[in-house]
């Protein structure tokens, strides 16, 4: 009877793709609701239509956009397609434009779930790979951020998974080029640079790193140049991009920007505030540096897929937990890789579930605070402060448990036949 039940619920390719289709329908139903995080959505709408009407050249001179150029090409395309349905672009508050802006991250979420399964199929049974993909496809935090909130982090996660897959296929240069694009998609794309270096420096020939540096800079230049031109010479795209990234980073110079992490207790406090004579920013970077040092040793000692999946999950969660200036949604980047690690180390399911719950509470708090300010103000401040402290503490505990797997898992399985 047990074998029959197991065979009945065994996931194969048709069932997996049916599950992805159901997840996609759920996403599409949610984006059909006239609901979004309106601060972000209104900015995306304005940028998209401005790009369509006035063009890419000198976009930053007439816009308040703080995004690097890469994702703006997608918003430009959305604006051009929308213009077919609304030539005068007078109905900016309609459902169609909002749904079109939400569609890329929604499609990226489903593609990310498919890619998780593709990565895992190389190392374990199809059933386990498909199971992890579907667990991620229906993750409520991911659903909330993409289909309801309307943010674009899902696209970044898909690109991160793509870079990780290329690393596993030993396509170092391609992976490096994809990470270069990610860096000008959103600054969080830089989160993957330490993993690329720490996991591959002892495996790859020196010329590949030179190829990544030269071709990566050339690719960035080609993507950025249409936005800035060459008014100050060939270096204009690089100088202008650096100034924009620096300006954005300085604008959010707080210990925490609504992120319930180790700095949650200092939410919206300036990160140049000092503790024992050292400012918060330096302390956070020191914590992150120590984490990267340990993960470098860990990856050098354990050179297999199991170690890499655990290390990249820990690194991405660490980027959310340790430095200052983190936003509430950045925990999401680590969840896809926790889903991969969960297949290798089943006990990580509790960490994955815990971060999903705390992350959903975190983004829910921000959504309520800025989307429903009147309701938010009716709730006693002490309740929210207690929530921030409690969830931040839970996240610290979950992160410590995750770290413990890196320290104690000296014989991580590189393959797994079933879960």
NUSE-46655 format. One line per field, with one value per residue (C-alpha): residue number from 1; residue in one letter; chain; x, y, z. Coordinates in nm, 3 decimals. Example, Ala and Ser with C-alpha at 12.3 -4.5 7.8 and 13.67 -1.06 7.14 Angstrom:
2
seq <- [1 | 2]
type <- [A | S]
mol <- [A | A]
c1 <- [1.230 | 1.367]
c2 <- [-0.450 | -0.106]
c3 <- [0.780 | 0.714]
//
This chain:
419
seq <- [1 | 2 | 3 | 4 | 5 | 6 | 7 | 8 | 9 | 10 | 11 | 12 | 13 | 14 | 15 | 16 | 17 | 18 | 19 | 20 | 21 | 22 | 23 | 24 | 25 | 26 | 27 | 28 | 29 | 30 | 31 | 32 | 33 | 34 | 35 | 36 | 37 | 38 | 39 | 40 | 41 | 42 | 43 | 44 | 45 | 46 | 47 | 48 | 49 | 50 | 51 | 52 | 53 | 54 | 55 | 56 | 57 | 58 | 59 | 60 | 61 | 62 | 63 | 64 | 65 | 66 | 67 | 68 | 69 | 70 | 71 | 72 | 73 | 74 | 75 | 76 | 77 | 78 | 79 | 80 | 81 | 82 | 83 | 84 | 85 | 86 | 87 | 88 | 89 | 90 | 91 | 92 | 93 | 94 | 95 | 96 | 97 | 98 | 99 | 100 | 101 | 102 | 103 | 104 | 105 | 106 | 107 | 108 | 109 | 110 | 111 | 112 | 113 | 114 | 115 | 116 | 117 | 118 | 119 | 120 | 121 | 122 | 123 | 124 | 125 | 126 | 127 | 128 | 129 | 130 | 131 | 132 | 133 | 134 | 135 | 136 | 137 | 138 | 139 | 140 | 141 | 142 | 143 | 144 | 145 | 146 | 147 | 148 | 149 | 150 | 151 | 152 | 153 | 154 | 155 | 156 | 157 | 158 | 159 | 160 | 161 | 162 | 163 | 164 | 165 | 166 | 167 | 168 | 169 | 170 | 171 | 172 | 173 | 174 | 175 | 176 | 177 | 178 | 179 | 180 | 181 | 182 | 183 | 184 | 185 | 186 | 187 | 188 | 189 | 190 | 191 | 192 | 193 | 194 | 195 | 196 | 197 | 198 | 199 | 200 | 201 | 202 | 203 | 204 | 205 | 206 | 207 | 208 | 209 | 210 | 211 | 212 | 213 | 214 | 215 | 216 | 217 | 218 | 219 | 220 | 221 | 222 | 223 | 224 | 225 | 226 | 227 | 228 | 229 | 230 | 231 | 232 | 233 | 234 | 235 | 236 | 237 | 238 | 239 | 240 | 241 | 242 | 243 | 244 | 245 | 246 | 247 | 248 | 249 | 250 | 251 | 252 | 253 | 254 | 255 | 256 | 257 | 258 | 259 | 260 | 261 | 262 | 263 | 264 | 265 | 266 | 267 | 268 | 269 | 270 | 271 | 272 | 273 | 274 | 275 | 276 | 277 | 278 | 279 | 280 | 281 | 282 | 283 | 284 | 285 | 286 | 287 | 288 | 289 | 290 | 291 | 292 | 293 | 294 | 295 | 296 | 297 | 298 | 299 | 300 | 301 | 302 | 303 | 304 | 305 | 306 | 307 | 308 | 309 | 310 | 311 | 312 | 313 | 314 | 315 | 316 | 317 | 318 | 319 | 320 | 321 | 322 | 323 | 324 | 325 | 326 | 327 | 328 | 329 | 330 | 331 | 332 | 333 | 334 | 335 | 336 | 337 | 338 | 339 | 340 | 341 | 342 | 343 | 344 | 345 | 346 | 347 | 348 | 349 | 350 | 351 | 352 | 353 | 354 | 355 | 356 | 357 | 358 | 359 | 360 | 361 | 362 | 363 | 364 | 365 | 366 | 367 | 368 | 369 | 370 | 371 | 372 | 373 | 374 | 375 | 376 | 377 | 378 | 379 | 380 | 381 | 382 | 383 | 384 | 385 | 386 | 387 | 388 | 389 | 390 | 391 | 392 | 393 | 394 | 395 | 396 | 397 | 398 | 399 | 400 | 401 | 402 | 403 | 404 | 405 | 406 | 407 | 408 | 409 | 410 | 411 | 412 | 413 | 414 | 415 | 416 | 417 | 418 | 419]
type <- [X | X | X | X | X | X | X | X | X | X | X | X | X | X | X | X | X | X | X | X | X | X | X | X | X | X | X | X | X | X | X | X | X | X | X | X | X | X | X | X | X | X | X | X | X | X | X | X | X | X | X | X | X | X | X | X | X | X | X | X | X | X | X | X | X | X | X | X | X | X | X | X | X | X | X | X | X | X | X | X | X | X | X | X | X | X | X | X | X | X | X | X | X | X | X | X | X | X | X | X | X | X | X | X | X | X | X | X | X | X | X | X | X | X | X | X | X | X | X | X | X | X | X | X | X | X | X | X | X | X | X | X | X | X | X | X | X | X | X | X | X | X | X | X | X | X | X | X | X | X | X | X | X | X | X | X | X | X | X | X | X | X | X | X | X | X | X | X | X | X | X | X | X | X | X | X | X | X | X | X | X | X | X | X | X | X | X | X | X | X | X | X | X | X | X | X | X | X | X | X | X | X | X | X | X | X | X | X | X | X | X | X | X | X | X | X | X | X | X | X | X | X | X | X | X | X | X | X | X | X | X | X | X | X | X | X | X | X | X | X | X | X | X | X | X | X | X | X | X | X | X | X | X | X | X | X | X | X | X | X | X | X | X | X | X | X | X | X | X | X | X | X | X | X | X | X | X | X | X | X | X | X | X | X | X | X | X | X | X | X | X | X | X | X | X | X | X | X | X | X | X | X | X | X | X | X | X | X | X | X | X | X | X | X | X | X | X | X | X | X | X | X | X | X | X | X | X | X | X | X | X | X | X | X | X | X | X | X | X | X | X | X | X | X | X | X | X | X | X | X | X | X | X | X | X | X | X | X | X | X | X | X | X | X | X | X | X | X | X | X | X | X | X | X | X | X | X | X | X | X | X | X | X | X | X | X | X | X | X | X | X | X | X | X | X | X | X | X | X | X | X | X | X | X | X | X | X | X | X | X | X | X | X | X | X | X | X | X | X]
mol <- [A | A | A | A | A | A | A | A | A | A | A | A | A | A | A | A | A | A | A | A | A | A | A | A | A | A | A | A | A | A | A | A | A | A | A | A | A | A | A | A | A | A | A | A | A | A | A | A | A | A | A | A | A | A | A | A | A | A | A | A | A | A | A | A | A | A | A | A | A | A | A | A | A | A | A | A | A | A | A | A | A | A | A | A | A | A | A | A | A | A | A | A | A | A | A | A | A | A | A | A | A | A | A | A | A | A | A | A | A | A | A | A | A | A | A | A | A | A | A | A | A | A | A | A | A | A | A | A | A | A | A | A | A | A | A | A | A | A | A | A | A | A | A | A | A | A | A | A | A | A | A | A | A | A | A | A | A | A | A | A | A | A | A | A | A | A | A | A | A | A | A | A | A | A | A | A | A | A | A | A | A | A | A | A | A | A | A | A | A | A | A | A | A | A | A | A | A | A | A | A | A | A | A | A | A | A | A | A | A | A | A | A | A | A | A | A | A | A | A | A | A | A | A | A | A | A | A | A | A | A | A | A | A | A | A | A | A | A | A | A | A | A | A | A | A | A | A | A | A | A | A | A | A | A | A | A | A | A | A | A | A | A | A | A | A | A | A | A | A | A | A | A | A | A | A | A | A | A | A | A | A | A | A | A | A | A | A | A | A | A | A | A | A | A | A | A | A | A | A | A | A | A | A | A | A | A | A | A | A | A | A | A | A | A | A | A | A | A | A | A | A | A | A | A | A | A | A | A | A | A | A | A | A | A | A | A | A | A | A | A | A | A | A | A | A | A | A | A | A | A | A | A | A | A | A | A | A | A | A | A | A | A | A | A | A | A | A | A | A | A | A | A | A | A | A | A | A | A | A | A | A | A | A | A | A | A | A | A | A | A | A | A | A | A | A | A | A | A | A | A | A | A | A | A | A | A | A | A | A | A | A | A | A | A | A | A | A | A | A]
c1 <- [0.000 | 0.286 | 0.453 | 0.125 | 0.069 | 0.425 | 0.387 | 0.054 | 0.207 | 0.541 | 0.609 | 0.697 | 0.747 | 0.377 | 0.267 | 0.547 | 0.453 | 0.086 | 0.188 | 0.379 | 0.074 | -0.145 | 0.109 | 0.107 | -0.273 | -0.264 | -0.014 | -0.227 | -0.539 | -0.356 | -0.221 | -0.573 | -0.669 | -0.628 | -0.378 | -0.012 | 0.244 | 0.146 | 0.466 | 0.668 | 0.395 | 0.340 | 0.713 | 0.731 | 0.434 | 0.589 | 0.928 | 0.774 | 0.559 | 0.830 | 1.070 | 0.812 | 0.722 | 1.055 | 1.305 | 1.607 | 1.856 | 1.894 | 1.617 | 1.785 | 1.788 | 1.409 | 1.325 | 1.367 | 1.455 | 1.708 | 1.735 | 2.040 | 1.970 | 1.927 | 1.568 | 1.466 | 1.486 | 1.207 | 1.002 | 1.063 | 0.931 | 0.626 | 0.557 | 0.583 | 0.345 | 0.101 | 0.108 | -0.054 | -0.360 | -0.361 | -0.196 | -0.247 | -0.130 | -0.406 | -0.531 | -0.228 | -0.437 | -0.600 | -0.555 | -0.384 | -0.068 | -0.032 | -0.074 | 0.184 | 0.437 | 0.376 | 0.401 | 0.785 | 0.846 | 0.552 | 0.695 | 1.037 | 0.894 | 0.762 | 1.084 | 1.285 | 1.085 | 1.152 | 1.523 | 1.545 | 1.416 | 1.657 | 1.954 | 1.855 | 1.783 | 2.156 | 2.213 | 1.908 | 1.584 | 1.341 | 1.072 | 1.283 | 1.386 | 1.027 | 0.911 | 1.156 | 1.060 | 0.691 | 0.755 | 0.919 | 0.654 | 0.389 | 0.601 | 0.370 | 0.644 | 0.741 | 0.375 | 0.316 | 0.619 | 0.564 | 0.190 | 0.053 | 0.329 | 0.452 | 0.827 | 1.086 | 1.298 | 1.170 | 1.354 | 1.677 | 1.629 | 1.581 | 1.904 | 2.086 | 1.969 | 2.081 | 2.429 | 2.444 | 2.339 | 2.612 | 2.867 | 2.757 | 2.800 | 3.153 | 3.063 | 3.256 | 3.275 | 2.905 | 2.818 | 3.043 | 2.879 | 2.533 | 2.641 | 2.772 | 2.425 | 2.268 | 2.487 | 2.329 | 1.986 | 1.979 | 2.279 | 2.179 | 2.319 | 2.660 | 2.563 | 2.669 | 3.018 | 3.173 | 3.025 | 3.161 | 3.509 | 3.512 | 3.378 | 3.585 | 3.921 | 4.094 | 3.922 | 3.958 | 4.243 | 4.359 | 4.268 | 3.898 | 3.899 | 4.064 | 3.800 | 3.522 | 3.670 | 3.720 | 3.402 | 3.196 | 3.305 | 3.239 | 2.890 | 2.809 | 2.932 | 2.711 | 2.401 | 2.459 | 2.583 | 2.241 | 2.122 | 2.419 | 2.587 | 2.952 | 2.938 | 3.245 | 3.426 | 3.427 | 3.425 | 3.094 | 2.876 | 3.094 | 3.127 | 2.755 | 2.659 | 2.891 | 2.744 | 2.390 | 2.468 | 2.653 | 2.367 | 2.114 | 2.327 | 2.375 | 2.002 | 1.936 | 2.211 | 2.016 | 2.097 | 1.781 | 1.531 | 1.241 | 1.449 | 1.392 | 1.753 | 2.033 | 1.972 | 1.594 | 1.612 | 1.776 | 1.521 | 1.559 | 1.854 | 2.148 | 2.417 | 2.692 | 2.567 | 2.848 | 2.861 | 3.178 | 3.333 | 3.259 | 2.971 | 2.701 | 2.799 | 3.154 | 3.028 | 2.785 | 3.050 | 3.287 | 3.024 | 2.973 | 3.348 | 3.385 | 3.100 | 3.259 | 3.597 | 3.445 | 3.243 | 3.560 | 3.731 | 3.421 | 3.400 | 3.773 | 3.745 | 3.423 | 3.425 | 3.089 | 2.735 | 2.596 | 2.849 | 2.795 | 2.416 | 2.441 | 2.710 | 2.522 | 2.202 | 2.393 | 2.568 | 2.246 | 2.066 | 2.377 | 2.358 | 2.008 | 2.093 | 2.430 | 2.502 | 2.320 | 2.092 | 1.898 | 1.531 | 1.259 | 1.238 | 1.603 | 1.550 | 1.369 | 1.696 | 1.809 | 1.486 | 1.535 | 1.875 | 1.738 | 1.490 | 1.787 | 1.973 | 1.660 | 1.683 | 2.036 | 1.978 | 1.612 | 1.634 | 1.675 | 1.301 | 1.246 | 1.478 | 1.311 | 0.967 | 1.078 | 1.226 | 0.918 | 0.696 | 0.916 | 0.977 | 0.605 | 0.542 | 0.820 | 0.687 | 0.332 | 0.433 | 0.581 | 0.281 | 0.045 | 0.261 | 0.278 | -0.029 | -0.281 | -0.136 | -0.468 | -0.518 | -0.151 | -0.177 | -0.471 | -0.252 | -0.042 | 0.323 | 0.436 | 0.270 | 0.473 | 0.793 | 0.733 | 0.670 | 0.993 | 1.202 | 1.041 | 1.066 | 1.421 | 1.520 | 1.360 | 1.553 | 1.878 | 1.804 | 1.720 | 2.039 | 2.250 | 2.092 | 2.169 | 2.528 | 2.555 | 2.496 | 2.800 | 3.014 | 2.900 | 2.833 | 3.185 | 3.052 | 2.774 | 2.621 | 2.714 | 2.432 | 2.097 | 1.882 | 1.554 | 1.391]
c2 <- [0.000 | 0.239 | 0.180 | 0.236 | 0.566 | 0.671 | 0.593 | 0.777 | 1.100 | 1.067 | 1.390 | 1.347 | 1.607 | 1.644 | 1.686 | 1.932 | 2.148 | 2.126 | 2.256 | 2.544 | 2.624 | 2.635 | 2.862 | 3.090 | 3.108 | 3.197 | 3.475 | 3.608 | 3.607 | 3.808 | 4.066 | 4.117 | 4.273 | 4.654 | 4.618 | 4.718 | 4.899 | 5.228 | 5.422 | 5.176 | 5.109 | 5.477 | 5.522 | 5.222 | 5.358 | 5.702 | 5.566 | 5.327 | 5.589 | 5.857 | 5.617 | 5.533 | 5.896 | 6.074 | 5.799 | 5.652 | 5.929 | 6.167 | 5.985 | 6.056 | 6.431 | 6.453 | 6.168 | 6.105 | 5.741 | 5.584 | 5.251 | 5.160 | 5.129 | 4.754 | 4.708 | 5.035 | 4.861 | 4.630 | 4.927 | 5.101 | 4.794 | 4.778 | 5.145 | 5.093 | 4.796 | 4.984 | 5.276 | 5.050 | 5.012 | 5.370 | 5.597 | 5.913 | 5.738 | 5.917 | 5.618 | 5.567 | 5.443 | 5.157 | 4.790 | 4.708 | 4.913 | 4.786 | 4.423 | 4.471 | 4.609 | 4.316 | 4.056 | 4.033 | 3.943 | 3.700 | 3.519 | 3.529 | 3.360 | 3.068 | 3.049 | 3.050 | 2.751 | 2.568 | 2.653 | 2.527 | 2.191 | 2.192 | 2.260 | 1.989 | 1.724 | 1.707 | 1.585 | 1.387 | 1.224 | 1.405 | 1.378 | 1.567 | 1.830 | 1.890 | 1.901 | 2.178 | 2.373 | 2.361 | 2.450 | 2.768 | 2.834 | 2.863 | 3.048 | 3.312 | 3.572 | 3.550 | 3.564 | 3.872 | 4.067 | 4.001 | 3.959 | 4.196 | 4.441 | 4.469 | 4.474 | 4.332 | 4.124 | 3.805 | 3.895 | 3.938 | 3.601 | 3.431 | 3.589 | 3.478 | 3.122 | 3.146 | 3.256 | 2.972 | 2.721 | 2.847 | 2.810 | 2.449 | 2.392 | 2.539 | 2.835 | 3.086 | 3.367 | 3.347 | 3.352 | 3.653 | 3.840 | 3.766 | 3.896 | 4.212 | 4.268 | 4.199 | 4.468 | 4.733 | 4.577 | 4.646 | 4.696 | 4.374 | 4.193 | 4.253 | 4.008 | 3.721 | 3.853 | 3.718 | 3.374 | 3.364 | 3.452 | 3.241 | 2.927 | 2.945 | 3.116 | 2.784 | 2.605 | 2.838 | 2.958 | 3.315 | 3.419 | 3.355 | 3.620 | 3.865 | 3.778 | 3.843 | 4.180 | 4.306 | 4.169 | 4.256 | 4.620 | 4.632 | 4.487 | 4.734 | 5.020 | 4.911 | 4.888 | 5.215 | 5.437 | 5.502 | 5.659 | 5.893 | 5.945 | 6.050 | 6.416 | 6.380 | 6.121 | 5.741 | 5.714 | 5.903 | 5.589 | 5.452 | 5.782 | 5.857 | 5.506 | 5.527 | 5.862 | 5.724 | 5.414 | 5.623 | 5.870 | 5.590 | 5.426 | 5.756 | 5.828 | 5.518 | 5.570 | 5.404 | 5.109 | 4.940 | 5.050 | 4.850 | 4.529 | 4.308 | 4.195 | 4.245 | 4.619 | 4.600 | 4.765 | 5.068 | 5.099 | 5.435 | 5.540 | 5.681 | 5.421 | 5.667 | 5.649 | 5.507 | 5.214 | 5.193 | 5.449 | 5.253 | 5.348 | 5.099 | 5.081 | 4.967 | 4.711 | 4.568 | 4.545 | 4.379 | 4.114 | 4.056 | 4.035 | 3.770 | 3.571 | 3.584 | 3.480 | 3.173 | 3.083 | 3.111 | 2.856 | 2.637 | 2.637 | 2.564 | 2.264 | 2.122 | 2.142 | 1.999 | 2.103 | 2.051 | 2.292 | 2.549 | 2.549 | 2.591 | 2.860 | 3.077 | 3.053 | 3.155 | 3.440 | 3.588 | 3.564 | 3.715 | 4.013 | 4.075 | 4.014 | 4.180 | 4.506 | 4.832 | 4.995 | 4.676 | 4.685 | 4.446 | 4.250 | 4.150 | 3.833 | 3.698 | 3.654 | 3.374 | 3.172 | 3.019 | 2.887 | 2.767 | 2.562 | 2.406 | 2.346 | 2.196 | 1.913 | 1.837 | 1.891 | 1.820 | 1.993 | 2.325 | 2.307 | 2.465 | 2.753 | 2.796 | 2.795 | 3.027 | 3.288 | 3.266 | 3.350 | 3.626 | 3.771 | 3.781 | 3.957 | 4.204 | 4.302 | 4.297 | 4.551 | 4.782 | 4.735 | 4.835 | 5.126 | 5.297 | 5.166 | 5.201 | 5.479 | 5.570 | 5.214 | 5.187 | 5.498 | 5.354 | 5.072 | 5.149 | 5.214 | 4.978 | 4.690 | 4.754 | 4.803 | 4.469 | 4.310 | 4.450 | 4.333 | 3.989 | 3.916 | 4.055 | 3.825 | 3.527 | 3.610 | 3.624 | 3.284 | 3.135 | 3.280 | 3.134 | 2.793 | 2.829 | 2.921 | 2.613 | 2.393 | 2.550 | 2.482 | 2.131 | 1.989 | 1.874 | 1.581 | 1.743 | 1.509 | 1.606 | 1.390 | 1.277 | 1.004 | 1.077 | 1.307]
c3 <- [0.000 | 0.083 | -0.253 | -0.437 | -0.254 | -0.326 | -0.697 | -0.708 | -0.580 | -0.757 | -0.943 | -1.308 | -1.581 | -1.680 | -1.318 | -1.252 | -1.549 | -1.450 | -1.108 | -1.268 | -1.480 | -1.168 | -0.998 | -1.302 | -1.301 | -0.930 | -1.003 | -1.287 | -1.070 | -0.806 | -1.051 | -1.185 | -0.851 | -0.842 | -0.559 | -0.544 | -0.335 | -0.487 | -0.415 | -0.623 | -0.880 | -0.957 | -1.009 | -1.244 | -1.441 | -1.472 | -1.578 | -1.829 | -2.000 | -1.988 | -2.158 | -2.424 | -2.492 | -2.454 | -2.523 | -2.349 | -2.426 | -2.133 | -1.945 | -1.612 | -1.684 | -1.678 | -1.439 | -1.067 | -1.139 | -0.900 | -1.085 | -1.295 | -1.668 | -1.731 | -1.609 | -1.771 | -2.110 | -1.992 | -1.870 | -2.205 | -2.389 | -2.161 | -2.230 | -2.606 | -2.598 | -2.374 | -2.616 | -2.878 | -2.653 | -2.521 | -2.781 | -2.574 | -2.255 | -2.066 | -1.867 | -1.645 | -1.351 | -1.541 | -1.460 | -1.791 | -1.732 | -1.376 | -1.488 | -1.765 | -1.517 | -1.280 | -1.555 | -1.591 | -1.223 | -1.232 | -1.534 | -1.369 | -1.056 | -1.258 | -1.460 | -1.135 | -1.005 | -1.333 | -1.310 | -0.950 | -1.072 | -1.367 | -1.138 | -0.891 | -1.156 | -1.218 | -0.863 | -0.746 | -0.846 | -1.070 | -0.803 | -0.548 | -0.802 | -0.911 | -0.550 | -0.461 | -0.772 | -0.684 | -0.320 | -0.443 | -0.710 | -0.438 | -0.181 | -0.027 | 0.021 | -0.344 | -0.449 | -0.236 | -0.358 | -0.729 | -0.786 | -0.521 | -0.429 | -0.789 | -0.724 | -0.962 | -0.724 | -0.888 | -1.208 | -1.014 | -0.844 | -1.181 | -1.306 | -0.990 | -1.042 | -1.405 | -1.297 | -1.042 | -1.309 | -1.544 | -1.265 | -1.214 | -1.589 | -1.565 | -1.787 | -1.581 | -1.837 | -1.922 | -1.555 | -1.499 | -1.786 | -1.647 | -1.306 | -1.475 | -1.622 | -1.282 | -1.125 | -1.349 | -1.314 | -0.940 | -0.709 | -0.530 | -0.832 | -0.675 | -0.398 | -0.625 | -0.700 | -0.375 | -0.439 | -0.793 | -0.672 | -0.354 | -0.523 | -0.843 | -0.783 | -0.719 | -1.008 | -1.307 | -1.527 | -1.481 | -1.834 | -1.766 | -1.495 | -1.734 | -1.995 | -1.742 | -1.644 | -2.000 | -2.156 | -1.847 | -1.859 | -2.232 | -2.184 | -1.907 | -2.125 | -2.416 | -2.195 | -2.011 | -2.295 | -2.459 | -2.133 | -2.078 | -2.412 | -2.445 | -2.349 | -2.124 | -2.331 | -2.344 | -1.965 | -1.933 | -1.896 | -1.616 | -1.430 | -1.458 | -1.346 | -1.045 | -0.943 | -0.967 | -0.762 | -0.504 | -0.482 | -0.431 | -0.162 | 0.023 | 0.008 | 0.219 | 0.477 | 0.758 | 0.980 | 0.853 | 0.589 | 0.736 | 0.730 | 1.034 | 1.064 | 1.319 | 1.279 | 1.313 | 1.654 | 1.486 | 1.206 | 1.025 | 1.243 | 1.044 | 0.996 | 1.080 | 1.441 | 1.654 | 1.896 | 2.106 | 1.874 | 1.555 | 1.327 | 1.241 | 0.875 | 0.954 | 1.206 | 0.952 | 0.683 | 0.929 | 1.009 | 0.637 | 0.577 | 0.848 | 0.693 | 0.347 | 0.490 | 0.651 | 0.343 | 0.135 | 0.362 | 0.358 | -0.022 | -0.057 | 0.176 | 0.029 | -0.346 | -0.443 | -0.525 | -0.175 | -0.026 | -0.300 | -0.264 | 0.114 | 0.087 | -0.165 | 0.041 | 0.354 | 0.172 | 0.032 | 0.366 | 0.524 | 0.289 | 0.422 | 0.787 | 0.848 | 0.658 | 0.710 | 0.447 | 0.374 | 0.266 | 0.378 | 0.050 | 0.025 | 0.228 | -0.076 | -0.268 | -0.040 | -0.044 | -0.390 | -0.285 | 0.048 | -0.156 | -0.338 | -0.010 | 0.142 | -0.111 | 0.009 | 0.382 | 0.471 | 0.812 | 0.630 | 0.557 | 0.900 | 0.813 | 0.474 | 0.636 | 0.915 | 0.683 | 0.462 | 0.760 | 0.902 | 0.555 | 0.482 | 0.814 | 0.730 | 0.388 | 0.524 | 0.787 | 0.523 | 0.293 | 0.574 | 0.686 | 0.348 | 0.165 | 0.448 | 0.659 | 0.826 | 0.951 | 1.048 | 1.266 | 1.462 | 1.593 | 1.905 | 1.824 | 2.100 | 1.915 | 1.603 | 1.801 | 1.972 | 1.634 | 1.489 | 1.784 | 1.794 | 1.422 | 1.407 | 1.694 | 1.519 | 1.202 | 1.398 | 1.549 | 1.209 | 1.063 | 1.345 | 1.284 | 0.913 | 0.996 | 1.217 | 0.913 | 0.748 | 1.054 | 1.137 | 0.791 | 0.721 | 0.517 | 0.320 | 0.062 | -0.293 | -0.428 | -0.295 | -0.444 | -0.271 | -0.020]
//
